Amino acid sequence: MEQKVKQVEVTKTARIVYVFAVLGGLAGLFYGYDSGAISLALPSISNVFGLNAAERGLVVSFLLFGALPSIVVFTALEKKIERRNVLIFGGIVFIIGSLLCAFASNTTFLIVGRFILGIAAGIANMYGLIYLSELAPKHIRGLMSSLYQLSVNVGILVAYAVGAYNISTDNWRWTLGLGVVPAAIFAIGMACSPQSPRWLIRDGQVEKARKVLNKVRTSEEEVENEISDIQNSLKTQEAGLYELFHTFRPVLVLLLILTVFQVFTGINAAVYYAPEIFHNLGLANASIVADFGVGIALVVSTLVSLPFIDRLGRKKLLEISLGGQVLPAIALCIWSNNATIAVASIFLYVFMFGFGLGPVFWSYVPEILPLKARALGMGVITFTQYLLNAIFSLIFPIVLSWIGINVFYFFALLSAIAVWYIHKYVLETKGKSLEDIEQYWEGR
């Protein structure tokens, strides 16, 4: 009887954890929606406003440029504003940005709206991941953090569906404006979610943190051990930029290199510019075929990867993912005139990204950073990722007009180099507590 009661308590706790994980993961939904919405809206916007290749790059990239100042500001305010409250604010900002884009009367107005959306995206990408990693039990932390990437991909696919419905009537304003729906769901959901127990303990609210942990952990012993571990890790002074770039330089360099691989192996070329790529290949209904292929591949691959991230581990999934991108990228270049092979290649290329590099990267970053350097380190990595993404999105239309589909040869080469680097240098974090990982870096 006692064992059955314990099993019921574990099951109940697991359900509560997953509910909070879904709500926290919705931070990625509105970012994913806007990333996908611009793809099918862009051809119509280009016709209405007469955009050239450089201007199209500006419209796409200003969401990413908008994230940069928000990352800096909210990293500086990290000690003063609790994670959940920042995320609620991000949802509200996203609603404002979506409405501005929907009612844009010219290119400048649209770019301003995209910039405001970027402010919300920076908040969501940084604090959504911190929130999930700090709320999750260690044995499913990778799974919970991966729900963020899944929600990004679901948002992209939903945006593609909305865009495909509106493309025949050039109703791009509805495509962009409907971003208020996932943003509102997220803001309301976060208002019903608990605060981060780690932030509460650092703020001196131990009893409040204990109540939160009692809801998402299976035993009082586990709760007390985690509180003790967090308190011990907080005894040392919070890391500043000097300590981050010196004491924790090995982990920072590792994450910066992974960021370069995550951006420049080309996934944003597929997400943002798939219609243009396939249009250049001469495919009929290029926009819809390309976007739905990309969207479905992202969602299915991330779903498939969820059971494996805490079984195979982060390192193995990264190796499989990046290694699997090489051949499809090469095949897309060689057989670009064959519509069937081209579609299959881009689908498989995106699928392999979504199987490992997509979800693993953003679950790996917050969990490998030591607690006292986590918020600052997340700020640096998120800032760098958005900056590189913005540069990539800005120049890609121009590069595509110069060398065409052969750009995927570069993506294949960089993916192969990434496999070698990950195999040699990446630390496996599967099954390790956040405090164990911190002790490892302190030892280094």
N, C-alpha and C positions, 0 to 999 in steps of 0.2 A: 504493500500500500504506500509506504514511504517513498519507494522508488518511483511509483506512478505519479505521486504528487510532485516530485522533483522534476520528472520529465515534462509534466504540464507547465511548471514554472519556467523551465528552459524554453519550451515551445512558445509560451506567451512572451517571454523576453525577446526571443528571436523575431517574433512578429512585430513587436514595438520597434526594435532596431531597424528592421527593413522599412517600416513606415516612415521613420525619421530619415532613413537613407534616401528613400524616394523623394521626400520633400526637399532635402538638401541637394539631391542630384538634379532637381528641377532648375537649379541655377544654370545648368548647361542647356536646358531646353530653350530658353529665350535667346541665348547666344547662338545656338544651333539654328533656330528658326531664322534669325536675321542673316546668318551666314548663307543659308540656303536660299532665302527669299530674293536676295540681290541677283542670284545667278539667272533665274528665268525672267526677272523683272528688267535686267540690264539691256537686252535687245530692244525692248519697247521704250525704255528711258533714252537709249541712244538715238532712236528715231525721233522722239519728241523734242529732245534738247540738242540733237545734232552732235553727239559726242564722238571724238576721235579716240584712238587707242590709248593715248596718254591720259585723256580725261576719264575714260572708263576705268583706268587704273586708279585714278584719284578717288572716284566714287566708291570703289570697292575698298581701297586701303584706308580711307579716313575713319572707318569704324575701328581699325586696328591702331591708327595714330591717336584716336580719342582715348583709347585704353591707357596710354602711357602716363598722362598727368594724373589720372585717377589712381593708378597703381602707386605712384610716388606719394600722393597725398594720404591715401588710406594706409599705406605702410607706415608713414609717420604717425598716424593717429591710432595705430593698432593697439596700443596699450590703453587707450581711453575709450574706445568703442568696441563693444562686444560683437563677436562674429555674426550672430544671428541678426542683430539690429542693422549692421552694415549691409547684409544681404537683402533685408526688407527695403532699405533705401535704394539699393541697386534695382530692384524690381520696379519701384516707382519711377526712377530715372528712365528705365527702359520704356515704360508706357509713354512718357513725354517724348522721347526720341522717335518712337514708332509713329506717333501722331504727326510730328513735324515732317517726317519723310513722306507720309501719306498725303499731306497737303502742300508739298513743295511745289513752288511755281517756277523755279529755275534751278540751274545746276548748283549755284552757290547755296541756296536754301537747302537743297538735298544734301550737300556735303556737310553743312552745319548739323542737320538731323543725324547723319551718319556718325559725326564726331560725338554727339551726345549719346548715341547708342553705344559707342565705344567706351564711354565713361562707365556705363552699366556693365558692359562686357568685362572690363578689367576687374571690377569688383567681384563679379560672379566667378570668374575663372580663378582668382586668387583665394578669396574667402570661402567659396563653396567647397574647394578641396581641403582647405585647412579645417573647416567645420566638420566635414565627413571623416577625415583622418583622426580627429581628436574625439569624435563620438564613438567610433567603431571599436569593438573588441578585436584584439590582435589577430585571432584566427580567421576573421572574415574581413579584415581591414582592406585587403586588396580588392575583394569583391565589392564592398561598399563604395570605395573610391572609384571603381570602374563604372559604377552606375552613373557617375557624372558624365563620363564619355559616352555612355549609352544614351543618356538624355540629350546630349549634344547631337548625336546622330539621328535620334528620333525627331528632334526639332528640325534638322536639315531635311529629312524625308517628308515631314508634314508641310514644310515650306515649299518643297518641290511639287507636292500634290496641289496645294493652293495655287502656285504659280502656273502649273499646267492647266488648271481649270480656267484661269484668267487670261492665259496667253493669247487665245483666239480673239479676244476682244480688246487686247492691249490694256487691260484693267490693272496695271501695275500698282496703282495706289492702294487698292484693296489688298494686294499681295503683301505690301510693306506694312500697311496699317493694321492688319490682323495680328501683328506681333504683340498687340496689347493683351491678347487673350492669354498666351502662356505666361506673360509677365505678371498679369493679375493673379493667375492661379498660383504662381510661385510666391508672390508677396503674401498672399493670404495663408498659404501653406507654411511658410517660414514663421509667420506670426503665431502659429499653433505648435511650433517645434520647440524643443528645449534649448537652453543655452549651452555653450561648450563647457564641459566640466573642467577642462584644463585652464580655460580663461578664468572661470569662476574661482578656482583655487588660487591662481596667481593674484586675483583681485581681493583675496581674503575671505571669500564667501564659501567656506568649506562645507557648511551644512547644506547649502543650496546645491553645491556640486554633488554631495552625497545623495541627495534626493534624485538628481538626474541619473547618476550612475546606478542607483537601485532599480531604475526603470529599464536600463539597457544592459545590465550585467546579471549573471545567473545566480550569484551567491554573495552574501555579505563579506565573506573572506576575500573574494575577488575585488569587491568594491574597496575594502580597506587597504588591500595590497596596492591597488592602483593609486589611491589617494596618497599613500606613503611614497610610492615611486615618483609621483608628480612633485610632491613637496621636496623630496631630496634633489630632484633635478632642477628645482627653482632656487635652490640655495646659492647657486653660483649667479654672478651678475649677468644680466641680459647682454647678449653680444651686440656690439656696434659694427660699423662698416670695417674698421681696422681689424677687429677679431675675425669677422666673416672672411675677409680677404687674406688673412694670415693664418690664424689658428685652424680655421675650417677651409683653407684654400683647396685641399685635395677634393673634398666633396663638392665645392663650388665649381671647380674646373671640370669635374666629371659631369655635373649637371649642365653646364654651359655647352660642353661638347655634344651631349645628348640633345640639347635644344637645337643646335645646328643641324643635326641629323633629322630631327623631327620636322623641321621647317623645309630644309632644302632637298629632301628626297621627294618632294613634289606633290604632297597630298592636296595642298591648296590650289594647285593648278587644276586638279580634277573637281574640287568642290566649287570653286568660284567660276572657272572658265571652261568647264566641260562642254557647254553648248558651242562656244567658239572653236574649241579643238575639233569637235565632231563636224561642225559646219565646214571647217577647212578640209576635212576628209571627204566631203561630198555626200554625207549621209542624209537621207530624207528624215524629216521630223527630228533633226539633230538635237534640238534643245530638250525635248521631252525624253527621247531615248537615252541621251547622255545623263541627264539629271536623275532620272529614275534608276538607271543602272548604278550610278554612284550612291544614291541614297539607300537603295535596298542593300547594296554590298556593305555599306557602313553599319547599318542596323543589324543585319544577319550576322556579320562577322563578330561584332561586339557581343551579341547574345551568345554566340558559340564560345567565345573566349572566357566568359564569366566563370564557368566551373573550373577552368584550368589555371586561373591567375594565382590561386592559393594552393594549387596542387603541383603544377610544374614549376611555378615560381616566376618572378619578374624577368630574370635574366634569360631563361630558356625561351620565354614567349617573345622577347625582343629579338633574339637570334632567329627564331623561326619566321617572325614577321618580316624583318628586313631582308632576310635571305629569300623569302618568297616574293618580294617585290621585284627582284632583279630580272627574272625571265619574262614576266608580263610586260615590263617596261621596254625590254629589247624587242619583244615580239610586236609591240605596238608600232615601233619604228620600222621594222622590216616589212611587216604586212599591213601597212597603213591603208593600202588600196583595197584590202579585203574587208568589207564591212563586218562580216561575222567574226573574223579574228580580232579586228579592232575593238569591237564591243566586248568580246570575251576577255581580251587582254586588259582593258581598263577596269572591267568588273573584278577580275582576279587581283589586279594591282591594288585596287582600293580595298578589297576584301582582306588581303594580307596586312595592310596598314591597320584596319579596324580590328584584326585579330590580336595584335600585339602592341605595336608602337603607339596607336591612338590611346587605348585605355591604360596601358602600363605606364606610359610616361607621366601622366598627370596623377597617378596614384603613387608612383615612385618618388616624385619630387618632395612632397611634404613629409613622407615617412622616413626618408633618408636624412633629412636635415635635423640636427639636434634641436631640442625644444627651445633653448634660449636663442637660437638663430633661425627658428623656423619661419616666423612671420617676415623677418627681414630678408632671409634667403629666398622665400617664396616671392617676395616683392622683386628682388633682383632677377630671378629666373623668369617670372611672369612678364616683367618689363622687357627683358631681352627677347623673349619669345614673341611678344606682340610687335616689338620693333622690327625683328627679322621678318615676321609675317607681313608687316606693312610694306617693307622694302620689296619683298618677294611679290606681293600682290600688285604693287605699283609698277614694277618693271616687267612682269611676266607677259602682259599683252604686247609689249614692244619686242621682247625676245621671241615670242611666238610669231610675230610678223616677220622677223629676220630669218630664223632658222627652222620654223615650223615644228613638226612633230619630233624632229631629231633631238629636241631638248630632253626627251625621255632617256636618251643614252646617258646623259649626265646624271639623271636621277638613278639609273641602274648602277652606275659606277659608285656613286656616293653610298648607296644602300649596301653594296658589297664591302666597302671600307668600314661601314658602321658595324657589320657583323663581326669583323675582325676585332674592332675596338671593344665592343661589348663583351666578347668572349674573353678578352685579356684583362679588362680593367673594371667591369661593372660588379658591384657588390650585391650578392643575393640577400634580400630582406624577408623572404618567406618565413613565417612562423616566429619572427623576432619581434619583441615588444619595442615600442619607440624608445624606451629607456635603454634597452640593450644596444640598439643602433647608436644611440648617443654615446654610450660608453666606448664603443668601437672607435668612433672618430676621436674621442678624447685621448684614447690610447695611441692613435696615430700621431 
